[in-house]
């Protein structure tokens, strides 16, 4: 089994109108040994040229880079797709990827007239490290440091808080490659400290796996 850990930095929160401006991914084996990686940038889409100021403050991207990078947005998306396809059948994992990165990936591929369902077709599967850490922390809450949000005082699982609180290096928060490396660190500690949660999660990364699980285990929780 191979994993692709990936992350995007974007020009805003709207998958339909904003652009992926940085895409990074690391391909690993089942023991998280790095096989290959990429870190790419590109310009914004010409059709929607106005970025959200807060997004740029978060990811530290300058307007000059958005307008004048050598790669167009189409070129960025095409190069990313070609790299993903070259890696073959894998399980795609991000941090809150099902709620954010996956939407941008599908919309960007679709707008470039490319097949949009890359992560769950042709034998590929997908998971979300944020959902995994929620489950692991619920099953075994003392296995991790659960940091508090500075504003609310409540437990937070934001990557920039959770990673350093648990000894995971995350010096470049909101840089796509830095977030990918931190996501791998989170998955490592889940697999080490809550192996049952990790194994169970890997059994439900595709519809076919879920159907098989239900058919094999008529009674389950």
C-alpha positions as a Python dict, from the first residue, in 0.01 Angstrom:
ca = {
    (1, 'X'): (0, 0, 0),
    (2, 'X'): (118, 352, -84),
    (3, 'X'): (-2, 682, 59),
    (4, 'X'): (-14, 1027, -97),
    (5, 'X'): (-17, 1303, 163),
    (6, 'X'): (-114, 1630, 0),
    (7, 'X'): (-210, 1991, 73),
    (8, 'X'): (-306, 2304, -117),
    (9, 'X'): (-268, 2673, -46),
    (10, 'X'): (-536, 2877, -218),
    (11, 'X'): (-630, 3236, -299),
    (12, 'X'): (-951, 3209, -97),
    (13, 'X'): (-1213, 2970, 39),
    (14, 'X'): (-1436, 2926, -266),
    (15, 'X'): (-1345, 2614, -466),
    (16, 'X'): (-1552, 2742, -757),
    (17, 'X'): (-1397, 3088, -788),
    (18, 'X'): (-1061, 3086, -606),
    (19, 'X'): (-742, 2919, -724),
    (20, 'X'): (-495, 2663, -602),
    (21, 'X'): (-172, 2863, -590),
    (22, 'X'): (56, 2605, -425),
    (23, 'X'): (26, 2226, -439),
    (24, 'X'): (252, 1988, -251),
    (25, 'X'): (244, 1613, -199),
    (26, 'X'): (464, 1336, -64),
    (27, 'X'): (433, 973, -177),
    (28, 'X'): (525, 716, 91),
    (29, 'X'): (511, 344, 147),
    (30, 'X'): (296, 190, 422),
    (31, 'X'): (569, 266, 679),
    (32, 'X'): (579, 636, 579),
    (33, 'X'): (915, 610, 403),
    (34, 'X'): (931, 881, 137),
    (35, 'X'): (929, 757, -223),
    (36, 'X'): (874, 1080, -414),
    (37, 'X'): (743, 1434, -365),
    (38, 'X'): (665, 1762, -536),
    (39, 'X'): (608, 2127, -443),
    (40, 'X'): (457, 2341, -720),
    (41, 'X'): (323, 2693, -756),
    (42, 'X'): (133, 2880, -1024),
    (43, 'X'): (-63, 3192, -1107),
    (44, 'X'): (-427, 3254, -1025),
    (45, 'X'): (-700, 3178, -1278),
    (46, 'X'): (-747, 3472, -1515),
    (47, 'X'): (-1123, 3443, -1491),
    (48, 'X'): (-1129, 3520, -1117),
    (49, 'X'): (-827, 3745, -1056),
    (50, 'X'): (-910, 3889, -713),
    (51, 'X'): (-761, 3698, -415),
    (52, 'X'): (-897, 3713, -62),
    (53, 'X'): (-661, 3934, 146),
    (54, 'X'): (-690, 3711, 454),
    (55, 'X'): (-592, 3403, 252),
    (56, 'X'): (-275, 3574, 135),
    (57, 'X'): (-193, 3686, 488),
    (58, 'X'): (-233, 3326, 609),
    (59, 'X'): (-22, 3158, 342),
    (60, 'X'): (222, 3444, 294),
    (61, 'X'): (186, 3466, -85),
    (62, 'X'): (260, 3797, -256),
    (63, 'X'): (46, 3946, -531),
    (64, 'X'): (347, 3959, -764),
    (65, 'X'): (381, 3581, -743),
    (66, 'X'): (10, 3529, -813),
    (67, 'X'): (25, 3744, -1126),
    (68, 'X'): (368, 3670, -1273),
    (69, 'X'): (471, 3316, -1184),
    (70, 'X'): (606, 3130, -1487),
    (71, 'X'): (334, 2863, -1462),
    (72, 'X'): (-28, 2946, -1536),
    (73, 'X'): (-297, 2795, -1317),
    (74, 'X'): (-376, 2543, -1589),
    (75, 'X'): (-9, 2445, -1607),
    (76, 'X'): (3, 2397, -1230),
    (77, 'X'): (-309, 2176, -1228),
    (78, 'X'): (-193, 1974, -1530),
    (79, 'X'): (153, 1910, -1383),
    (80, 'X'): (-2, 1807, -1052),
    (81, 'X'): (-244, 1569, -1223),
    (82, 'X'): (34, 1409, -1428),
    (83, 'X'): (242, 1353, -1115),
    (84, 'X'): (-50, 1197, -928),
    (85, 'X'): (-129, 965, -1221),
    (86, 'X'): (236, 860, -1247),
    (87, 'X'): (225, 745, -884),
    (88, 'X'): (-39, 482, -964),
    (89, 'X'): (-294, 340, -720),
    (90, 'X'): (-262, 507, -380),
    (91, 'X'): (-458, 624, -78),
    (92, 'X'): (-484, 1005, -71),
    (93, 'X'): (-472, 1165, 274),
    (94, 'X'): (-478, 1531, 373),
    (95, 'X'): (-563, 1731, 684),
    (96, 'X'): (-926, 1835, 653),
    (97, 'X'): (-888, 1734, 289),
    (98, 'X'): (-1243, 1600, 255),
    (99, 'X'): (-1380, 1933, 370),
    (100, 'X'): (-1140, 2162, 182),
    (101, 'X'): (-858, 2033, -42),
    (102, 'X'): (-1071, 1767, -212),
    (103, 'X'): (-1325, 2028, -322),
    (104, 'X'): (-1050, 2245, -472),
    (105, 'X'): (-889, 1948, -643),
    (106, 'X'): (-1211, 1834, -812),
    (107, 'X'): (-1320, 2183, -911),
    (108, 'X'): (-976, 2271, -1050),
    (109, 'X'): (-955, 1953, -1255),
    (110, 'X'): (-1309, 2006, -1384),
    (111, 'X'): (-1241, 2367, -1486),
    (112, 'X'): (-930, 2249, -1673),
    (113, 'X'): (-1142, 1992, -1863),
    (114, 'X'): (-965, 1704, -1684),
    (115, 'X'): (-1132, 1404, -1511),
    (116, 'X'): (-1225, 1542, -1166),
    (117, 'X'): (-1260, 1227, -953),
    (118, 'X'): (-890, 1150, -926),
    (119, 'X'): (-878, 1036, -562),
    (120, 'X'): (-1154, 776, -572),
    (121, 'X'): (-1134, 619, -920),
    (122, 'X'): (-890, 386, -1095),
    (123, 'X'): (-821, 198, -772),
    (124, 'X'): (-743, 508, -566),
    (125, 'X'): (-878, 556, -214),
    (126, 'X'): (-898, 854, 20),
    (127, 'X'): (-891, 944, 387),
    (128, 'X'): (-867, 1249, 610),
    (129, 'X'): (-611, 1281, 891),
    (130, 'X'): (-833, 1529, 1077),
    (131, 'X'): (-1115, 1272, 1096),
    (132, 'X'): (-860, 1012, 1203),
    (133, 'X'): (-726, 1219, 1491),
    (134, 'X'): (-1083, 1299, 1602),
    (135, 'X'): (-1154, 925, 1621),
    (136, 'X'): (-824, 836, 1785),
    (137, 'X'): (-860, 1108, 2048),
    (138, 'X'): (-1215, 989, 2126),
    (139, 'X'): (-1107, 626, 2164),
    (140, 'X'): (-784, 699, 2350),
    (141, 'X'): (-784, 1062, 2473),
    (142, 'X'): (-470, 1023, 2684),
    (143, 'X'): (-260, 914, 2387),
    (144, 'X'): (-217, 1271, 2264),
    (145, 'X'): (-173, 1623, 2390),
    (146, 'X'): (-493, 1805, 2303),
    (147, 'X'): (-404, 2176, 2288),
    (148, 'X'): (-646, 2456, 2370),
    (149, 'X'): (-759, 2734, 2143),
    (150, 'X'): (-616, 3062, 2270),
    (151, 'X'): (-939, 3249, 2203),
    (152, 'X'): (-1204, 3003, 2322),
    (153, 'X'): (-1015, 2787, 2571),
    (154, 'X'): (-1161, 2479, 2404),
    (155, 'X'): (-970, 2178, 2268),
    (156, 'X'): (-854, 2237, 1911),
    (157, 'X'): (-728, 1998, 1646),
    (158, 'X'): (-599, 2266, 1410),
    (159, 'X'): (-278, 2137, 1255),
    (160, 'X'): (-69, 2440, 1353),
    (161, 'X'): (-166, 2381, 1717),
    (162, 'X'): (-190, 2003, 1737),
    (163, 'X'): (136, 1921, 1560),
    (164, 'X'): (382, 2116, 1779),
    (165, 'X'): (191, 2022, 2095),
    (166, 'X'): (266, 1659, 2013),
    (167, 'X'): (631, 1703, 1920),
    (168, 'X'): (575, 1717, 1544),
    (169, 'X'): (795, 1969, 1364),
    (170, 'X'): (575, 2227, 1192),
    (171, 'X'): (789, 2533, 1137),
    (172, 'X'): (620, 2633, 810),
    (173, 'X'): (250, 2631, 898),
    (174, 'X'): (25, 2718, 601),
    (175, 'X'): (300, 2635, 354),
    (176, 'X'): (167, 2341, 152),
    (177, 'X'): (479, 2126, 188),
    (178, 'X'): (517, 2212, 556),
    (179, 'X'): (157, 2110, 620),
    (180, 'X'): (208, 1783, 430),
    (181, 'X'): (510, 1695, 645),
    (182, 'X'): (314, 1773, 961),
    (183, 'X'): (21, 1561, 840),
    (184, 'X'): (255, 1264, 795),
    (185, 'X'): (373, 1321, 1153),
    (186, 'X'): (15, 1314, 1280),
    (187, 'X'): (-57, 991, 1095),
    (188, 'X'): (257, 832, 1234),
    (189, 'X'): (154, 892, 1593),
    (190, 'X'): (-200, 767, 1524),
    (191, 'X'): (-63, 444, 1379),
    (192, 'X'): (186, 406, 1666),
    (193, 'X'): (-45, 494, 1956),
    (194, 'X'): (-385, 384, 1823),
    (195, 'X'): (-308, 110, 1569),
    (196, 'X'): (-662, -32, 1587),
    (197, 'X'): (-806, 305, 1484),
    (198, 'X'): (-559, 334, 1198),
    (199, 'X'): (-630, -16, 1069),
    (200, 'X'): (-1006, 31, 1099),
    (201, 'X'): (-987, 362, 912),
    (202, 'X'): (-789, 207, 629),
    (203, 'X'): (-1074, -43, 582),
    (204, 'X'): (-1319, 235, 493),
    (205, 'X'): (-1127, 448, 243),
    (206, 'X'): (-1343, 343, -53),
    (207, 'X'): (-1704, 242, -113),
    (208, 'X'): (-1591, -106, -213),
    (209, 'X'): (-1402, -148, 115),
    (210, 'X'): (-1706, -35, 313),
    (211, 'X'): (-1937, -277, 132),
    (212, 'X'): (-1693, -562, 195),
    (213, 'X'): (-1667, -471, 564),
    (214, 'X'): (-2045, -464, 604),
    (215, 'X'): (-2092, -792, 419),
    (216, 'X'): (-1817, -968, 618),
    (217, 'X'): (-1922, -827, 956),
    (218, 'X'): (-2297, -821, 985),
    (219, 'X'): (-2276, -693, 1342),
    (220, 'X'): (-2035, -407, 1401),
    (221, 'X'): (-1992, -76, 1580),
}
